[in-house]
Amino acid sequence: MKLRKFVSILLAATLTCSAFAQEDDVTQIIDNDMVAVEGGSFLMGSRDNENNETPVHEVNLYDFYILATEVTQAEYKAVIGSNFSHFKGDERPMEEVSWYDAVIFCNKLSIMADLTPAYSLDGETDPDKWGDIPRIDADKEDKDRWNAIEWDQNADGYRLPTEAEWEYAARGGASANETLYSGSNVIADVAWNADTAEEVTHDVALKTPNALGLFDMSGNVWEWCWDWYGNYHISDNNNPTGADAELTGRRMRRGGSINSDAVFCRNANRASSVPELRGVDLGFRVVRSIFDDDTSSKPTVSASVLPVLEDDDLGEVEEENF
């Protein structure tokens, strides 16, 4: 009995050490893979395609960091402790994640990395205290509570990109040559989509990166953004954060996926889904704000939308495993 007890204690200690090592590894890996994006101005949107991509308007953005790849299944499991992706593979993008799942990952990763979490629910930044994640069939009251998640723009922790940050990064930042997809005018060079993916996700970073060194901004999995969906407003041009309120009940997702035709993988394409949706081709990547040494915070930026909303393409996300 004493030997068995000793072995049990030793095993528990080993597992605890492994868990700490795993946490250290994932925070370091993700930190090393963050790419600094110099802020600047760009023309957001397109005149040639969907109505909700207009008006083309100038947007000014602060500097920020963005993960070079979509969050992988290995990274997600190291932070959350589980992997419920449909297409399993450590280096494949994490999918079957709702917008809520992505926000929880951001806060948990921030806590592990000793950073200030960006999001709060009922004033609490620890997702373990938020309660159960709403599913598609959840009560409206429960969804409304989660949809009131707030973003502290002065926090240095991990977060989802705004839609404007996502498009700017996909285009290659301030000094990139304009391309239709993220890094090329030839979609096969940069994206796993309906033409090349054979209906399964692929390991990240196998295709050609864009000018910033970012992989899979076009294709593989759709990527959640912070913003509620709303039409562009020509005067909303300083670090826009999307619609002021839950006007449509849908959060933005960008980039197209393994199930998307090329038109939905364009840098300017816009799509949205209810935040509780999980899909076999729906994932995310993370960003962090960059703060000047001379200031403790950035100026507050207000956002506005046009009162008339256009229906956006809901893409090819499959609603499975709710």
C-alpha positions as CSV (number, residue, x, y, z in Angstrom):
1,M,0.0,0.0,0.0
2,K,2.8,2.4,0.8
3,L,4.5,1.7,-2.5
4,R,1.2,2.3,-4.4
5,K,0.6,5.5,-2.5
6,F,4.1,6.7,-3.3
7,V,3.7,5.9,-7.0
8,S,0.4,7.8,-7.0
9,I,1.9,10.9,-5.4
10,L,4.9,10.8,-7.8
11,L,2.5,10.5,-10.8
12,A,0.4,13.4,-9.6
13,A,3.5,15.5,-9.2
14,T,4.7,14.6,-12.6
15,L,1.4,15.5,-14.2
16,T,1.4,18.8,-12.4
17,C,4.9,19.6,-13.6
18,S,3.9,18.6,-17.1
19,A,0.8,20.9,-17.0
20,F,2.9,23.8,-15.9
21,A,5.5,23.1,-18.6
22,Q,2.7,22.9,-21.2
23,E,1.3,26.3,-20.1
24,D,4.8,27.8,-20.3
25,D,5.3,26.3,-23.7
26,V,2.1,27.5,-25.3
27,T,2.4,31.1,-24.0
28,Q,6.0,31.2,-25.4
29,I,5.1,29.6,-28.7
30,I,2.2,32.0,-29.3
31,D,4.2,35.0,-28.2
32,N,7.0,34.0,-30.6
33,D,4.6,33.7,-33.4
34,M,3.0,37.1,-33.0
35,V,3.8,39.5,-35.9
36,A,4.0,43.2,-35.3
37,V,1.8,45.2,-37.7
38,E,2.7,48.8,-38.2
39,G,-0.5,50.9,-38.1
40,G,-1.5,53.2,-40.9
41,S,-4.2,54.1,-43.3
42,F,-5.9,51.9,-46.0
43,L,-8.9,51.8,-48.1
44,M,-11.3,49.3,-46.6
45,G,-13.9,47.5,-48.7
46,S,-14.6,46.9,-52.4
47,R,-16.6,48.6,-55.1
48,D,-16.7,45.5,-57.3
49,N,-18.5,42.8,-55.3
50,E,-21.0,42.5,-52.4
51,N,-23.1,45.5,-51.4
52,N,-22.0,45.2,-47.8
53,E,-18.4,45.9,-48.9
54,T,-19.2,49.5,-49.7
55,P,-18.7,52.3,-49.3
56,V,-14.9,52.0,-49.8
57,H,-13.6,54.3,-47.0
58,E,-10.3,55.2,-45.5
59,V,-9.5,53.6,-42.2
60,N,-6.7,54.6,-39.8
61,L,-5.3,51.9,-37.4
62,Y,-3.0,51.8,-34.4
63,D,0.0,49.3,-34.3
64,F,-0.9,45.8,-33.2
65,Y,0.4,42.2,-33.0
66,I,-1.3,39.4,-34.8
67,L,-0.7,35.6,-34.7
68,A,1.0,34.4,-37.9
69,T,-1.3,31.4,-38.0
70,E,-4.8,30.4,-37.0
71,V,-4.9,29.1,-33.5
72,T,-4.0,25.4,-33.7
73,Q,-5.6,22.5,-32.0
74,A,-2.5,21.8,-29.9
75,E,-2.5,25.5,-28.8
76,Y,-6.2,25.4,-28.0
77,K,-5.9,22.2,-26.0
78,A,-2.9,23.5,-24.0
79,V,-5.0,26.5,-22.9
80,I,-8.5,25.1,-22.6
81,G,-7.7,21.5,-21.9
82,S,-9.9,19.9,-24.6
83,N,-10.1,19.6,-28.4
84,F,-13.5,19.2,-29.9
85,S,-12.4,19.9,-33.5
86,H,-14.0,17.8,-36.3
87,F,-10.9,17.3,-38.3
88,K,-8.3,16.3,-35.7
89,G,-4.6,17.2,-36.0
90,D,-2.3,19.2,-33.6
91,E,-1.2,21.6,-36.3
92,R,-4.6,21.9,-38.0
93,P,-6.6,25.0,-37.1
94,M,-8.9,24.7,-34.2
95,E,-12.5,24.7,-35.4
96,E,-16.0,24.0,-34.0
97,V,-15.4,27.1,-31.9
98,S,-18.1,29.7,-31.3
99,W,-17.4,33.4,-30.8
100,Y,-17.8,32.8,-27.1
101,D,-15.2,29.9,-27.2
102,A,-12.7,32.2,-28.9
103,V,-13.2,35.0,-26.3
104,I,-12.7,32.5,-23.5
105,F,-9.5,31.3,-25.1
106,C,-8.2,34.9,-25.3
107,N,-8.8,35.6,-21.6
108,K,-7.4,32.3,-20.4
109,L,-4.3,32.7,-22.5
110,S,-3.9,36.2,-21.2
111,I,-4.1,35.0,-17.6
112,M,-1.6,32.2,-18.3
113,A,0.8,34.8,-19.8
114,D,0.4,37.2,-16.9
115,L,-1.3,39.8,-19.1
116,T,-4.5,41.8,-18.4
117,P,-7.5,40.0,-19.9
118,A,-9.3,42.1,-22.6
119,Y,-12.8,40.8,-22.0
120,S,-15.2,40.9,-19.0
121,L,-18.7,39.5,-18.4
122,D,-20.6,41.1,-15.5
123,G,-17.4,42.8,-14.5
124,E,-15.5,39.5,-14.2
125,T,-12.5,38.7,-16.4
126,D,-12.0,35.1,-15.3
127,P,-14.0,32.9,-17.7
128,D,-14.3,30.1,-15.1
129,K,-16.7,32.4,-13.4
130,W,-18.9,33.2,-16.4
131,G,-21.0,30.1,-16.3
132,D,-22.0,27.8,-19.2
133,I,-21.4,28.8,-22.8
134,P,-24.7,29.5,-24.6
135,R,-25.6,27.0,-27.4
136,I,-27.9,27.6,-30.3
137,D,-30.9,26.5,-28.3
138,A,-30.1,28.5,-25.2
139,D,-32.6,31.0,-23.7
140,K,-32.5,34.5,-25.1
141,E,-31.8,35.9,-21.7
142,D,-28.7,33.7,-21.4
143,K,-27.5,34.8,-24.9
144,D,-28.2,38.5,-24.1
145,R,-26.0,38.2,-21.0
146,W,-23.1,36.8,-23.0
147,N,-23.6,39.2,-25.8
148,A,-23.0,42.0,-23.3
149,I,-19.3,40.9,-23.0
150,E,-17.2,44.1,-22.8
151,W,-13.8,44.8,-24.3
152,D,-11.3,46.8,-22.2
153,Q,-9.3,48.6,-24.9
154,N,-6.6,49.5,-22.4
155,A,-5.8,45.8,-21.7
156,D,-2.6,44.3,-23.0
157,G,-3.9,40.8,-23.2
158,Y,-4.9,38.6,-26.2
159,R,-8.1,39.4,-28.0
160,L,-9.9,38.9,-31.4
161,P,-9.0,41.3,-34.2
162,T,-11.5,44.0,-35.1
163,E,-12.8,43.6,-38.6
164,A,-10.7,46.5,-39.8
165,E,-7.5,45.1,-38.2
166,W,-8.2,41.8,-39.9
167,E,-8.6,43.2,-43.4
168,Y,-5.6,45.5,-43.0
169,A,-3.4,42.5,-41.9
170,A,-4.9,40.3,-44.7
171,R,-4.0,42.9,-47.3
172,G,-0.4,43.0,-45.9
173,G,-0.4,46.2,-43.9
174,A,0.8,49.6,-44.8
175,S,3.4,48.8,-47.5
176,A,1.9,45.8,-49.2
177,N,1.1,45.4,-52.9
178,E,-2.6,45.1,-53.4
179,T,-3.8,41.5,-54.1
180,L,-7.3,40.0,-54.3
181,Y,-6.5,37.3,-51.7
182,S,-4.2,37.5,-48.8
183,G,-0.7,37.4,-50.5
184,S,-1.6,36.6,-54.1
185,N,-4.1,37.1,-56.9
186,V,-3.9,33.3,-57.4
187,I,-5.9,31.6,-54.7
188,A,-4.2,28.2,-55.0
189,D,-1.0,29.9,-53.8
190,V,-2.3,31.0,-50.5
191,A,-5.5,29.3,-49.6
192,W,-7.1,26.0,-48.8
193,N,-10.6,26.5,-50.2
194,A,-13.3,24.6,-52.1
195,D,-11.0,24.3,-55.1
196,T,-8.1,22.8,-53.3
197,A,-8.9,21.6,-49.8
198,E,-10.9,18.4,-50.6
199,E,-13.4,19.4,-47.8
200,V,-10.9,19.0,-44.9
201,T,-8.8,21.4,-43.0
202,H,-5.0,21.3,-43.4
203,D,-2.1,22.0,-41.2
204,V,-1.4,25.8,-40.8
205,A,1.4,27.5,-42.6
206,L,1.6,25.2,-45.6
207,K,0.6,27.8,-48.2
208,T,2.5,31.0,-49.1
209,P,2.3,33.7,-46.5
210,N,1.3,37.3,-47.3
211,A,3.6,40.3,-47.1
212,L,3.5,40.4,-43.3
213,G,4.3,36.7,-43.0
214,L,0.8,35.7,-42.1
215,F,-0.6,32.3,-43.2
216,D,-4.1,31.2,-44.1
217,M,-5.7,34.6,-43.9
218,S,-7.6,33.3,-47.0
219,G,-9.1,29.9,-46.6
220,N,-8.7,26.9,-44.3
221,V,-11.1,28.2,-41.6
222,W,-13.3,31.3,-41.2
223,E,-11.9,33.6,-38.5
224,W,-14.0,35.3,-35.9
225,C,-13.6,39.0,-35.4
226,W,-14.7,41.2,-32.5
227,D,-17.3,43.3,-34.3
228,W,-21.1,43.0,-34.5
229,Y,-22.1,43.1,-38.1
230,G,-23.2,46.4,-39.5
231,N,-22.9,48.4,-42.7
232,Y,-19.8,50.5,-43.3
233,H,-20.1,54.2,-42.5
234,I,-17.8,56.6,-44.4
235,S,-17.0,58.7,-41.3
236,D,-16.2,55.7,-39.1
237,N,-12.5,55.7,-40.0
238,N,-10.4,55.9,-36.8
239,N,-9.8,52.4,-35.3
240,P,-13.4,51.3,-35.9
241,T,-14.8,48.6,-33.7
242,G,-18.0,47.7,-35.6
243,A,-21.6,48.4,-34.8
244,D,-22.4,50.2,-31.6
245,A,-24.9,47.7,-30.5
246,E,-26.3,44.2,-31.3
247,L,-28.2,45.4,-34.4
248,T,-28.3,42.1,-36.3
249,G,-27.3,39.5,-33.6
250,R,-24.4,38.4,-35.8
251,R,-20.6,38.7,-35.2
252,M,-18.2,39.2,-38.1
253,R,-16.1,36.4,-39.5
254,R,-13.5,36.7,-42.3
255,G,-11.3,34.9,-44.8
256,G,-13.3,32.1,-46.2
257,S,-12.7,28.4,-45.6
258,I,-12.2,24.9,-47.0
259,N,-15.8,25.0,-48.2
260,S,-15.7,28.5,-49.7
261,D,-15.6,29.5,-53.3
262,A,-12.8,31.9,-54.2
263,V,-15.1,35.0,-54.0
264,F,-15.6,34.4,-50.3
265,C,-11.8,34.2,-49.6
266,R,-11.1,37.7,-50.9
267,N,-9.5,40.2,-48.5
268,A,-12.6,42.5,-48.7
269,N,-15.3,39.8,-48.3
270,R,-17.6,40.1,-45.3
271,A,-19.6,37.4,-43.6
272,S,-21.2,37.0,-40.2
273,S,-22.9,34.5,-37.9
274,V,-24.6,34.3,-34.6
275,P,-21.9,34.1,-31.9
276,E,-23.1,30.8,-30.6
277,L,-22.5,29.1,-33.9
278,R,-19.9,26.3,-34.1
279,G,-18.8,24.9,-37.5
280,V,-16.3,22.5,-38.9
281,D,-14.7,25.3,-40.8
282,L,-15.0,28.1,-38.3
283,G,-11.9,29.1,-36.2
284,F,-9.9,32.2,-35.2
285,R,-6.6,33.9,-34.6
286,V,-5.6,36.3,-31.9
287,V,-4.1,39.8,-31.7
288,R,-2.7,42.1,-29.0
289,S,-2.7,45.9,-28.8
290,I,0.6,47.7,-28.9
291,F,0.9,50.6,-26.4
292,D,3.3,53.5,-26.7
293,D,5.8,53.7,-23.8
294,D,4.7,57.3,-23.1
295,T,1.0,56.6,-22.6
296,S,-0.9,54.3,-20.4
297,S,-3.9,54.1,-22.7
298,K,-5.2,54.8,-26.1
299,P,-7.9,57.4,-27.0
300,T,-11.4,56.0,-27.0
301,V,-12.8,55.5,-30.5
302,S,-16.5,55.5,-31.2
303,A,-18.1,53.4,-33.9
304,S,-21.2,53.9,-36.0
305,V,-23.1,52.1,-38.7
306,L,-25.7,53.0,-41.4
307,P,-29.3,52.4,-40.3
308,V,-30.0,50.1,-43.3
309,L,-28.4,46.7,-43.2
310,E,-27.8,44.3,-46.1
311,D,-28.0,40.5,-45.8
312,D,-24.5,39.1,-45.9
313,D,-23.4,35.8,-47.3
314,L,-23.4,33.2,-44.5
315,G,-20.7,31.2,-46.2
316,E,-20.3,27.5,-45.9
317,V,-20.1,27.0,-42.2
318,E,-21.7,23.7,-41.2
319,E,-23.8,23.7,-38.0
320,E,-22.7,20.5,-36.3
321,N,-22.2,19.2,-32.7
322,F,-24.3,21.8,-30.9
